Each structure stands twice: as C-alpha cells, then as structure tokens.
Amino acid sequence: MEAEVTHVSKHGFWLLLGDEELSVPFSEFPWFKKATIEQLSEVHRPTANHLYWPQLDVDLAVESIRNPGAFPLVSKTAA
C-alpha cells in the first residue's frame, strides 16, 4: 500500500492514499508543522489504516485524518 505527499503549504499538506486525497492541516496535527518536506514525504503505509513517518516517529490511523474530531489529540512538545 502506498502513501504519497502531493502538496505542502503553510497550512498543512495533502496525502494521496490510492485514489483518495486527504488534507492534513497543521492546526489539527501540530507535530508536523515544523517538519521538513523531506520528513513529511517519507511516509509508510504498512496497513490500510496505519501511516508512519519514521523521521518524525509519528504513527497515525488513516481514520484520524479522515475524521479528526473523533480522535482527541494530545501533543507533547518541548518548551
């Protein structure tokens, strides 16, 4: 299964999963905001509902991108 980052802007990025393109806004997924394009682009999809960014050590369920309101986010960042 493949995943591809197709566009990056100051607001987020778009992820192509087969024939479905999903928006990943930085406001909903803040740990991606300071990532480089190289870090964002290295995304693996080991299963249909699992995405992994190894350079960022971020694991996400595809469903959490489709419906972020159903998955409360907790982000721990260094102050």
trRosetta pair geometry for C-beta under 8 A, 3 or more apart (Angstrom, degrees):
i j d omega theta_ij theta_ji phi_ij phi_ji
1 17 7.8 11 173 -159 105 87
1 18 7.6 -48 -153 -54 87 98
1 45 4.4 -95 109 111 104 117
1 46 7.6 42 52 127 112 5
1 47 7.1 57 28 -173 148 11
1 48 6.2 -165 -101 -86 162 53
2 17 7.7 175 94 -137 58 48
2 18 7.4 129 61 -65 82 55
2 45 6.3 109 -177 36 6 129
3 15 6.1 -9 -172 -175 100 105
3 16 7.1 154 -160 78 48 55
3 17 5.5 -10 -109 -96 80 78
3 43 4.7 -80 102 112 123 115
3 44 7.1 109 37 173 118 7
3 45 4.1 129 -23 -39 111 120
3 51 5.9 90 -83 -121 172 106
4 15 7.2 149 77 -159 39 57
4 16 4.6 -17 63 57 93 105
4 43 7.6 -177 -92 58 18 114
5 8 6.6 23 165 -56 122 97
5 13 5.4 -17 -151 165 109 132
5 14 7.1 119 -160 76 59 52
5 15 5.9 -35 -99 -100 58 67
5 16 7.7 -176 -87 14 9 81
5 37 7.7 -173 109 -163 147 74
5 40 5.2 86 -93 134 165 99
5 41 4.9 -109 37 -102 128 61
5 43 6.4 116 -37 3 96 128
6 14 4.9 -49 59 94 96 105
6 15 7.2 164 8 -105 87 14
6 16 5.0 73 -37 -26 122 112
6 21 6.7 -43 26 -133 145 117
7 13 6.4 174 91 -153 55 65
7 14 4.4 28 47 29 95 114
8 12 7.9 -122 -145 124 56 32
8 13 4.4 -17 -104 -103 70 103
8 14 7.9 -135 -66 19 40 69
8 37 5.6 -143 17 -110 163 94
8 40 6.2 112 -94 82 130 160
9 12 6.5 10 59 51 87 47
9 13 7.2 168 21 -85 62 51
11 25 6.0 -39 156 -136 85 85
11 26 6.3 -154 175 18 33 101
11 27 7.6 -22 -165 -14 76 99
12 23 6.1 71 106 177 140 84
12 24 5.1 -172 180 92 112 55
12 25 3.9 -92 -59 -114 149 36
12 26 4.9 -155 -83 -18 73 70
12 27 7.5 -67 -60 12 115 73
12 28 7.9 20 -102 35 138 93
12 29 7.4 89 -130 48 108 105
12 32 7.5 60 -138 95 69 131
13 23 7.9 165 92 -154 31 52
13 24 5.2 -12 64 59 74 106
13 32 7.1 -108 14 154 115 141
13 40 5.7 135 -31 -177 172 144
14 21 5.6 11 178 180 110 105
14 22 6.9 162 -156 81 62 40
14 23 5.7 -32 -101 -100 77 56
14 24 7.1 175 -92 15 24 81
15 21 7.0 158 79 -156 42 58
15 22 4.9 -20 61 62 95 92
15 23 8.0 176 19 -86 79 11
15 24 5.7 53 -13 -22 115 120
15 43 7.1 -57 -132 88 116 171
15 51 7.7 0 -174 -122 154 157
15 65 7.1 -36 48 -178 138 163
16 20 7.5 150 -156 83 51 45
16 21 5.1 -23 -99 -100 69 81
17 20 5.0 -22 69 70 90 97
17 21 7.6 164 22 -90 67 30
17 22 6.5 17 5 -2 112 111
17 45 6.9 140 -127 -104 98 155
17 62 6.6 84 -113 -132 171 130
22 62 7.7 -177 -28 -162 163 83
22 65 4.9 65 158 137 147 125
22 66 6.5 -81 -119 -77 129 64
24 28 7.5 -127 -169 72 52 109
24 29 5.4 -31 179 31 92 147
24 32 6.6 26 137 43 121 168
24 65 5.8 -44 -94 -136 89 116
25 28 4.8 76 72 14 94 101
25 29 6.8 131 79 21 47 88
26 29 6.3 -81 -125 70 31 70
26 30 6.1 68 175 -109 72 46
26 32 6.0 -128 -109 79 78 93
26 33 4.2 89 -156 -89 125 90
27 30 7.3 12 -144 -72 16 81
28 68 4.6 -14 -168 -167 134 169
28 73 7.0 152 -180 -26 60 151
29 32 5.1 25 122 10 105 117
29 60 7.7 -12 -125 -94 130 148
29 65 7.7 -4 -55 -104 139 84
29 68 7.6 -115 -49 -114 87 136
29 73 7.3 -150 -98 -117 48 151
30 33 5.4 -23 -163 -14 56 120
30 73 7.7 131 13 143 95 145
30 75 5.2 -32 62 -75 115 176
30 77 7.6 -78 121 -45 120 134
31 35 7.8 51 137 -39 61 113
31 56 6.8 124 143 173 107 124
31 58 5.9 160 108 -96 134 130
31 75 5.6 -163 -50 -134 95 117
31 77 7.5 -170 -99 -78 78 102
32 35 5.0 -51 -160 11 56 128
32 40 6.4 74 -160 -101 108 103
32 53 8.0 123 -101 -4 97 172
32 56 7.2 9 -100 -147 65 166
32 58 7.3 -20 -70 -37 85 176
35 39 4.2 -125 -170 88 100 127
35 40 5.1 120 118 -54 128 86
35 53 7.8 -26 -134 167 155 151
35 55 7.9 115 -148 101 109 110
35 56 5.8 -27 -105 -85 128 131
36 39 4.6 99 52 5 77 100
36 40 7.0 -144 94 -2 42 86
37 40 5.7 -55 -146 40 34 110
37 41 5.9 34 156 -24 67 112
38 41 5.8 -59 -143 36 26 111
38 42 6.7 19 161 -17 62 105
38 55 7.4 8 120 40 85 176
39 42 6.4 -60 -151 32 28 103
39 53 6.7 60 165 177 78 119
39 55 4.4 -129 -130 98 83 133
39 56 5.4 95 174 -50 115 100
40 43 7.2 -15 167 -43 47 108
40 53 7.2 -33 -126 -129 34 135
42 53 6.4 102 91 -150 76 70
42 54 6.2 -70 132 43 118 91
42 55 5.4 82 65 -4 134 116
43 51 5.8 -10 -175 -170 109 104
43 52 7.1 147 -160 75 60 40
43 53 5.4 -32 -102 -87 73 78
44 51 7.2 148 78 -159 48 53
44 52 4.7 -23 62 64 99 94
44 53 7.7 174 18 -78 75 29
44 54 6.8 45 -1 -28 121 101
45 48 7.7 37 169 -109 108 21
45 50 6.8 138 -157 84 55 62
45 51 5.6 -23 -97 -102 74 68
45 52 7.8 176 -78 20 29 75
46 50 5.3 -34 58 91 90 121
46 52 6.5 24 -8 6 107 123
47 50 4.4 54 49 23 94 111
48 62 7.1 -73 143 10 58 147
49 61 5.4 -1 161 -157 94 83
49 62 4.8 -116 -142 25 53 104
49 63 6.1 3 -151 -16 110 95
50 59 7.0 -21 -164 -165 92 95
50 60 7.8 150 -154 82 47 43
50 61 6.5 -35 -95 -109 55 54
50 62 7.2 -69 -31 -21 18 88
51 59 7.2 154 84 -157 55 47
51 60 4.9 -14 62 63 103 90
51 61 7.7 150 19 -118 84 6
51 62 6.2 108 -23 -71 105 73
51 65 7.8 27 14 -20 145 134
52 58 7.2 165 -151 88 47 54
52 59 5.2 -9 -103 -104 82 73
52 60 7.9 180 -76 24 41 64
53 56 4.2 6 115 42 120 110
53 57 7.4 -50 90 12 78 14
53 58 4.4 11 47 53 110 98
54 57 7.0 24 -162 -75 34 49
60 64 5.4 -120 -172 63 94 127
60 65 6.4 71 147 -41 134 99
61 64 4.6 99 65 -9 87 101
61 65 7.9 -161 96 -1 55 77
61 71 7.3 180 53 -91 115 155
62 65 5.9 -56 -164 33 44 108
62 66 6.4 40 144 -16 73 107
63 66 5.4 -54 -144 41 40 113
63 67 6.0 -23 173 36 74 101
63 70 7.5 -54 147 77 101 130
63 71 7.5 126 110 -39 85 131
64 67 7.1 -77 -128 67 22 63
64 68 6.1 55 172 -105 64 59
64 70 7.6 -131 -114 75 56 88
64 71 4.1 -36 -125 29 96 165
65 68 6.8 10 -128 -62 23 90
67 70 4.5 20 129 12 112 118
67 71 7.2 109 100 -3 76 95
68 71 6.0 -78 -153 52 44 95
68 73 7.3 -11 -171 -39 102 114
